[in-house]
Amino acid sequence: MSFASLRALHATIGNAIGDLERIYRDRSQSEPLEFPSLDDPYYISAPHSAAHQLAHQLSDDQAVSLASKQIVAACAQLNASVSKPWYGFTEAILGILKEAGQDGLHVNELHRSILELRPKKAPSPNLTVFTPARLAHILRLLATSHRLREVSPDVFANNRRSSYIDSGKTLEELRHKPDDKYIGTDGVAAFLAVVGDGSYKTMAYMTEWLLPDTRKGGLVLDARGGIDRAGAHQKPDAAQYDTAFNLAFDTQLTYFPWLETPGNQMRLERFGHAMTGTRQWETKEGILQGFPWATLKPGSVLVDVSGGIGSTSLAVAIAHPHINVVVDDRPQVVDIVPSSWGSTCAPIFASGRVSWRVRDLFEPWKPLASGKAPDVFLLRLVLHDWKDDDCIKIMSILRSGAGPDTKLIIGDMLLPNACETEDAFVQDGSPVLPNLGVANIHGYLMDLTMMSMFGANERTVAEIKALALSSGWKVTDIRRSPGSVWAYSTAIPV
């Protein structure tokens, strides 16, 4: 890395900041718009001035998003170039939210509130282990990585990043109705909980899964909470587990059947809300730009395959009243739909335009009640859960139920290479990585998450096209925002 390269990265940052300044200046109305401050929380449920709200909403603007990604990518590349490599190894991605106000709350009060909010049926923590002092050390790491603020010694407050995962529920509501925590939310808090409770634990076992260690006398971490010496607990060799998830949670079940086992009701419902949170990977309501919905005829039917509680297809039904939606999923998921939504979507449910039916992904196609072929199949965040052979089976089954004009929409991340290719986001000799590097790191982290949880992965453009063609579909259109790894691919029958 030469000084010229470092200066080129510096120039990239400066040019992108200039773009942001121009966009905010052009969108200013009665007063100049400033870029939102990291130190100022923004709670969606709170009232805001028109200018403050507009400044926040501009983060969904495609030009703002692209300029922001260029800044993040160039900054991360500068950091990687000049930092001691060790610092990259010790970096962690963490999150916490605790209502504290601008003045912050002392760690002793935070500690007390956390204990009060624990479910009544949960075992009591060992207070000689979970202490305010240890909590302070955890929160200080978050503050050091700009995920909280330490406003004075041992006093912590939210900043913009931590406020982002606020569920919108008050502490009083959480105390009295903890099971309703995620109902009526944007799903971000639910997604973070799913990642922390499952994905991070699972990824910790990837080495043991990929390279099983058969040596005797090693320590084996039991995901249920204990540290077990090899041989003391009769557990199969790591080689006998199909995925790192199976190893981490000591089960031979795959993830979704495991979610449906007794005792996992909370996890199953939370997963449904977490899928709502995954919209954050897209620009706002990206599904509405992912396909020309307005071109469909009145009465057209969208089948949301393995669509969970229907968080994505509901957005289509609400925005396009001429489209009817049928959500397919397993019986355990269909059963929890009413409790998951509460009264939030009661009017559209009552209209009959949105319905659920029981169908497993690998069952033969079950014709619709009308007997007609669906106009659109939607597979959003489905294929990345499955290995290639299974994906071909899933799409082949849908092909058998398709009519000549049926469309298949695949909503998944399409990951570019980290080197120069035709589909690179950055061209023309820019010093930034062609895939925008760390600005898109979430896609590559999700890739490893799918590997550890399901033995599957995210895919490239070439890979998704090949899978579709192998199952009777041809990808004809790919839509995504500039610089985004998230994409909607449309395929037609062949």
C-alpha positions in Angstrom: 0.0 0.0 0.0 1.7 3.2 -1.2 1.1 6.8 0.1 -0.6 7.5 -3.3 -3.1 4.7 -2.5 -3.7 6.1 0.9 -4.3 9.5 -0.5 -6.7 8.0 -3.2 -8.7 6.5 -0.4 -8.8 9.8 1.4 -10.0 11.5 -1.7 -12.7 8.9 -2.1 -14.0 9.8 1.3 -13.9 13.5 0.7 -15.7 13.2 -2.7 -18.5 11.1 -1.1 -18.9 13.6 1.7 -19.3 16.3 -0.9 -22.0 14.2 -2.6 -23.8 13.9 0.8 -23.6 17.6 1.4 -25.0 18.4 -2.0 -27.9 16.0 -1.6 -28.8 17.3 1.8 -28.5 20.9 0.6 -30.7 20.3 -2.4 -33.4 18.6 -0.3 -33.4 21.4 2.4 -36.7 23.2 2.8 -37.4 25.9 5.4 -34.1 25.3 7.1 -30.8 23.8 6.1 -30.6 20.0 6.6 -27.6 18.7 8.6 -26.4 15.1 8.5 -27.7 13.3 11.6 -25.4 13.2 14.5 -24.1 9.9 15.9 -24.7 11.1 19.4 -28.4 11.9 18.9 -30.8 8.9 19.3 -33.7 8.7 16.8 -36.7 6.8 18.1 -39.2 6.1 15.4 -42.1 6.1 17.9 -41.2 9.7 19.2 -42.3 13.0 17.6 -39.8 14.8 15.4 -39.6 18.1 13.5 -40.1 17.9 9.8 -36.5 18.7 9.1 -35.2 16.1 11.7 -37.5 13.5 10.1 -36.4 14.3 6.6 -32.8 14.1 7.5 -33.3 10.6 9.0 -35.4 9.4 6.0 -32.8 10.5 3.5 -30.7 7.5 4.7 -33.0 5.4 2.4 -32.2 7.6 -0.6 -30.3 5.5 -3.1 -27.7 8.3 -3.8 -27.2 8.8 0.0 -26.9 5.0 0.5 -24.2 4.7 -2.3 -22.2 7.7 -1.0 -22.4 6.3 2.6 -21.2 2.9 1.4 -18.2 4.5 -0.4 -17.3 6.3 2.8 -17.6 3.2 4.9 -15.7 1.1 2.4 -12.8 3.6 2.0 -12.6 4.2 5.8 -12.5 0.5 6.5 -9.8 0.0 3.9 -7.8 2.8 5.4 -8.2 1.2 8.8 -7.2 -2.2 7.6 -4.1 -0.7 5.9 -2.7 1.3 8.8 -3.9 -0.6 11.8 -2.0 -3.4 13.6 -3.6 -6.6 12.2 -4.4 -7.9 15.7 -7.0 -5.2 16.2 -9.1 -6.6 13.3 -9.0 -10.0 15.0 -10.3 -8.7 18.3 -13.1 -6.6 16.9 -16.6 -7.7 17.9 -20.1 -6.9 16.6 -22.3 -6.4 19.5 -25.5 -4.5 20.4 -27.5 -3.5 23.4 -30.4 -1.2 24.1 -31.3 0.3 27.4 -33.5 3.3 27.9 -31.3 5.7 29.7 -32.0 9.2 28.4 -29.4 11.8 27.2 -27.8 12.0 30.6 -27.3 8.3 30.8 -27.9 5.8 33.6 -25.4 4.4 36.1 -24.4 0.8 35.6 -25.9 -0.1 39.0 -29.3 1.0 37.8 -28.9 -0.7 34.5 -28.0 -3.9 36.3 -31.1 -3.7 38.5 -33.4 -3.0 35.5 -32.0 -6.0 33.5 -32.8 -8.3 36.5 -36.3 -6.9 36.7 -37.0 -7.5 33.0 -35.9 -11.1 33.0 -38.8 -13.5 32.4 -40.4 -14.8 35.7 -39.7 -18.4 34.6 -36.1 -17.8 33.8 -33.6 -19.1 36.4 -32.1 -16.6 38.7 -28.6 -15.5 37.7 -25.6 -15.9 40.0 -25.1 -12.4 41.3 -21.5 -13.1 42.2 -21.0 -13.7 38.4 -23.4 -11.2 36.9 -22.2 -8.0 38.6 -22.5 -4.3 37.8 -18.7 -4.1 37.4 -18.7 -6.8 34.7 -21.6 -5.2 33.0 -19.7 -2.0 32.9 -16.8 -3.7 31.1 -19.2 -5.1 28.5 -20.9 -1.7 27.9 -17.6 0.1 27.7 -16.6 -2.2 24.8 -19.9 -1.1 23.1 -19.1 2.5 23.8 -15.6 2.1 22.4 -17.1 0.7 19.1 -19.6 3.6 19.0 -22.6 1.4 19.9 -23.3 3.3 23.1 -22.0 6.4 24.8 -20.2 6.5 28.2 -21.2 10.0 29.3 -19.2 9.8 32.6 -17.5 7.0 34.4 -19.9 4.0 34.6 -22.8 6.1 33.2 -24.0 5.0 29.8 -26.5 6.4 27.3 -28.0 5.5 23.9 -26.6 7.0 20.7 -28.0 6.8 17.2 -26.8 3.3 16.6 -28.2 1.7 19.8 -31.5 3.6 19.4 -31.9 1.9 16.0 -32.8 -1.5 17.7 -35.4 0.0 20.0 -38.6 -2.1 19.9 -40.7 1.0 20.7 -42.1 -0.6 23.9 -41.7 1.1 27.2 -40.1 -0.7 30.2 -43.6 -0.9 31.8 -44.9 -2.7 28.7 -42.0 -5.1 28.7 -42.5 -5.9 32.3 -46.2 -6.7 32.0 -46.4 -8.2 28.5 -43.0 -9.6 27.6 -44.4 -12.0 25.1 -45.7 -9.0 23.0 -42.2 -7.4 22.8 -42.0 -7.7 19.0 -45.6 -7.3 17.9 -46.1 -4.2 15.9 -42.4 -3.5 15.5 -40.0 -3.2 12.6 -38.4 -6.5 13.5 -34.9 -5.1 14.0 -34.8 -6.0 17.7 -36.1 -9.5 16.9 -33.5 -10.0 14.2 -30.7 -9.0 16.6 -32.1 -11.5 19.2 -32.2 -14.3 16.7 -28.6 -13.6 15.6 -27.4 -13.4 19.2 -29.3 -16.5 20.4 -28.5 -18.7 17.4 -26.2 -17.5 14.7 -23.3 -16.3 16.9 -23.4 -19.5 19.0 -23.4 -21.6 15.9 -20.6 -19.8 14.2 -18.4 -20.4 17.2 -18.5 -24.1 16.3 -17.5 -23.8 12.6 -13.9 -24.9 13.2 -15.0 -28.0 15.1 -17.6 -28.8 12.4 -15.3 -28.2 9.4 -12.2 -29.8 11.0 -13.3 -32.2 13.7 -10.8 -32.7 16.5 -10.8 -36.3 17.7 -8.1 -35.9 20.3 -9.0 -36.9 23.8 -9.0 -34.6 26.8 -10.0 -31.4 25.0 -12.7 -29.1 26.4 -16.1 -29.2 24.7 -18.4 -26.2 25.1 -22.0 -27.3 25.5 -24.3 -24.7 24.1 -26.8 -25.4 26.9 -24.5 -23.6 29.2 -21.8 -26.0 30.6 -18.2 -26.7 29.9 -17.7 -30.4 29.6 -14.6 -32.4 29.5 -14.5 -34.8 26.5 -15.8 -38.2 27.6 -17.7 -36.9 30.6 -20.8 -36.3 28.5 -21.5 -38.8 25.7 -21.8 -36.6 22.7 -21.3 -37.7 19.1 -18.1 -36.7 17.3 -18.3 -33.4 15.5 -18.0 -35.3 12.3 -21.4 -36.9 12.9 -23.2 -33.5 12.8 -24.5 -32.2 9.5 -24.0 -28.5 10.3 -22.3 -26.4 12.9 -25.8 -25.6 14.3 -26.4 -29.3 15.0 -23.0 -29.4 16.9 -23.7 -26.2 18.8 -27.2 -27.2 20.0 -26.5 -30.9 20.3 -29.4 -31.9 18.0 -29.8 -34.0 14.9 -32.8 -31.8 13.8 -32.4 -29.2 11.2 -33.0 -25.6 12.2 -36.7 -25.1 11.3 -38.0 -28.4 12.8 -35.9 -27.6 15.9 -37.7 -24.2 16.2 -41.0 -26.1 16.3 -40.1 -28.4 19.2 -41.7 -28.0 22.6 -40.1 -25.2 24.6 -39.1 -23.2 21.5 -42.5 -21.3 20.9 -40.9 -18.0 21.8 -38.0 -18.6 19.3 -40.4 -19.6 16.5 -42.6 -16.4 16.9 -39.5 -14.2 17.3 -38.1 -15.7 14.0 -41.2 -14.6 12.2 -40.7 -11.0 13.4 -37.0 -11.2 12.6 -37.9 -11.8 9.0 -39.7 -8.4 9.0 -36.4 -6.9 10.3 -34.5 -8.3 7.3 -36.2 -5.5 5.2 -33.4 -3.4 6.5 -31.0 -5.1 4.0 -33.0 -3.4 1.3 -34.0 0.2 0.6 -37.3 1.0 2.2 -40.0 -1.4 1.0 -37.6 -2.7 -1.6 -40.0 -5.5 -2.6 -42.2 -2.9 -4.2 -39.3 -1.9 -6.5 -38.2 -5.5 -7.1 -40.9 -6.3 -9.6 -43.4 -4.3 -11.7 -46.4 -5.2 -9.6 -48.6 -2.5 -11.3 -48.5 -4.5 -14.6 -50.3 -7.5 -13.1 -54.0 -7.8 -13.9 -56.7 -7.3 -11.2 -57.2 -10.5 -9.2 -53.6 -11.7 -9.8 -52.3 -14.1 -7.2 -48.9 -13.9 -5.5 -47.9 -17.1 -3.7 -45.3 -16.3 -0.9 -43.5 -19.6 -0.7 -42.4 -20.5 2.9 -43.4 -16.9 3.6 -43.7 -17.2 7.4 -46.1 -14.6 8.9 -46.2 -12.8 5.5 -44.3 -9.7 6.5 -43.0 -9.1 2.9 -46.0 -10.1 0.8 -48.2 -8.1 3.1 -46.4 -5.0 1.9 -47.3 -5.9 -1.7 -50.9 -6.5 -0.8 -51.2 -3.2 1.0 -49.5 -1.2 -1.8 -51.4 -3.0 -4.6 -55.0 -3.7 -3.8 -55.5 -5.5 -7.1 -53.2 -8.4 -6.0 -54.3 -11.3 -3.8 -51.7 -13.0 -1.6 -51.5 -16.7 -0.5 -48.7 -17.5 2.0 -47.5 -21.1 2.1 -45.7 -22.5 5.2 -45.5 -25.3 7.7 -48.5 -25.9 10.0 -46.6 -24.7 13.1 -45.9 -21.4 11.4 -49.5 -20.9 10.1 -50.8 -21.6 13.6 -49.0 -18.6 15.1 -49.9 -16.0 12.5 -52.9 -14.5 14.5 -50.9 -14.0 17.6 -47.9 -12.7 15.7 -49.8 -9.8 14.1 -52.4 -9.1 16.9 -54.7 -6.4 15.5 -52.0 -4.7 13.4 -53.3 -6.0 10.1 -56.9 -6.9 11.0 -58.5 -4.9 8.1 -56.6 -6.5 5.3 -57.0 -10.0 6.9 -60.7 -9.4 7.1 -60.8 -8.4 3.4 -59.9 -12.0 2.4 -57.1 -10.7 0.1 -54.4 -12.3 2.2 -54.6 -15.9 3.3 -52.4 -18.7 4.6 -52.3 -22.4 3.8 -50.2 -25.3 5.0 -47.6 -26.6 2.5 -44.1 -27.8 3.1 -41.4 -26.7 0.6 -40.7 -30.2 -0.6 -44.3 -31.4 -1.0 -45.7 -31.7 -4.5 -47.4 -28.6 -5.7 -50.8 -28.1 -4.2 -53.1 -26.3 -6.7 -54.8 -23.1 -5.5 -58.5 -23.2 -4.6 -59.3 -21.4 -7.9 -57.5 -24.1 -9.9 -55.5 -21.4 -11.7 -51.7 -21.2 -11.8 -50.2 -18.5 -9.6 -49.2 -15.3 -11.4 -46.1 -14.9 -9.2 -44.1 -17.1 -6.9 -42.0 -15.3 -4.3 -39.0 -17.0 -2.7 -37.6 -14.4 -0.3 -34.8 -15.5 2.0 -35.6 -19.2 1.2 -32.9 -20.5 -1.1 -30.0 -19.3 1.0 -31.2 -21.7 3.7 -30.7 -24.8 1.4 -27.9 -26.6 -0.4 -27.9 -26.5 -4.2 -29.6 -29.9 -4.7 -32.5 -28.8 -2.4 -32.8 -25.5 -4.2 -33.3 -27.3 -7.5 -36.0 -29.5 -5.9 -37.8 -26.5 -4.5 -37.8 -24.5 -7.7 -38.7 -27.6 -9.8 -41.8 -28.2 -7.7 -42.8 -24.6 -8.3 -42.1 -25.0 -12.0 -44.6 -27.9 -12.0 -47.3 -25.6 -10.7 -46.4 -22.7 -13.0 -48.4 -21.5 -16.0 -46.8 -20.2 -19.2 -46.9 -16.6 -17.8 -46.0 -17.3 -14.2 -43.0 -15.4 -12.8 -40.6 -16.5 -10.1 -39.1 -13.8 -7.9 -36.0 -14.7 -5.9 -35.1 -12.3 -3.1 -31.6 -13.1 -1.7 -28.2 -11.6 -1.5 -26.1 -11.9 -4.7 -22.5 -11.5 -3.6 -19.9 -10.0 -6.0 -16.3 -11.2 -5.9 -13.8 -9.2 -3.9 -11.8 -8.8 -7.2 -12.6 -7.0 -10.5 -15.4 -8.7 -12.4 -18.2 -7.6 -14.8 -20.7 -7.2 -12.0 -18.3 -5.2 -9.7 -19.8 -2.2 -7.9 -16.7 -0.1 -8.3 -14.9 0.3 -11.6 -12.5 2.7 -13.3 -9.5 2.2 -11.1 -11.0 3.2 -7.8 -8.9 2.2 -4.8 -12.0 0.8 -3.0 -12.6 -3.0 -3.2 -14.8 -3.8 -6.2 -17.5 -5.2 -3.9 -17.3 -2.1 -1.6 -15.5 -4.2 1.0 -16.6 -3.7 4.6 -19.5 -1.5 3.5 -21.1 -4.8 2.4 -19.6 -7.1 5.0 -23.0 -8.0 6.3 -23.7 -10.0 3.1 -20.5 -12.0 3.6 -21.2 -12.6 7.3 -24.6 -13.8 6.4 -23.0 -16.1 3.9 -21.1 -17.8 6.7 -24.1 -17.8 8.9 -26.0 -19.8 6.3 -23.1 -22.1 6.0 -22.9 -22.7 9.8 -26.7 -23.0 10.3 -27.8 -25.0 7.2 -24.7 -26.0 5.3 -25.9 -23.6 2.6 -24.7 -20.2 1.4 -25.5 -17.0 -0.3 -24.8 -17.0 -4.1 -23.3 -15.0 -6.9 -25.2 -13.9 -10.0 -23.8 -16.7 -12.0 -24.7 -19.3 -9.4 -28.4 -18.2 -9.0 -28.8 -18.2 -12.8 -27.4 -21.7 -13.0 -29.6 -23.0 -10.2 -32.7 -21.5 -11.8 -31.9 -22.9 -15.2 -31.4 -26.4 -13.7 -34.9 -26.3 -12.4 -36.8 -25.0 -15.4 -36.5 -21.2 -14.9 -34.5 -18.6 -16.7 -33.5 -15.4 -14.9 -34.4 -12.4 -17.1 -34.1 -9.4 -14.7 -32.1 -8.6 -11.6 -33.0 -5.4 -9.6 -31.0 -3.9 -6.8 -30.0 -0.5 -5.5 -26.6 0.8 -6.5 -23.9 -0.8 -4.4 -26.3 -3.2 -2.6 -25.7 -6.9 -2.3 -29.5 -7.5 -1.8 -31.3 -8.3 -5.1 -34.6 -9.4 -6.5 -34.2 -11.7 -9.5 -37.1 -12.4 -11.8 -37.3 -15.7 -13.7 -39.6 -17.1 -16.3 -40.5 -20.8 -17.2 -38.4 -22.5 -19.8 
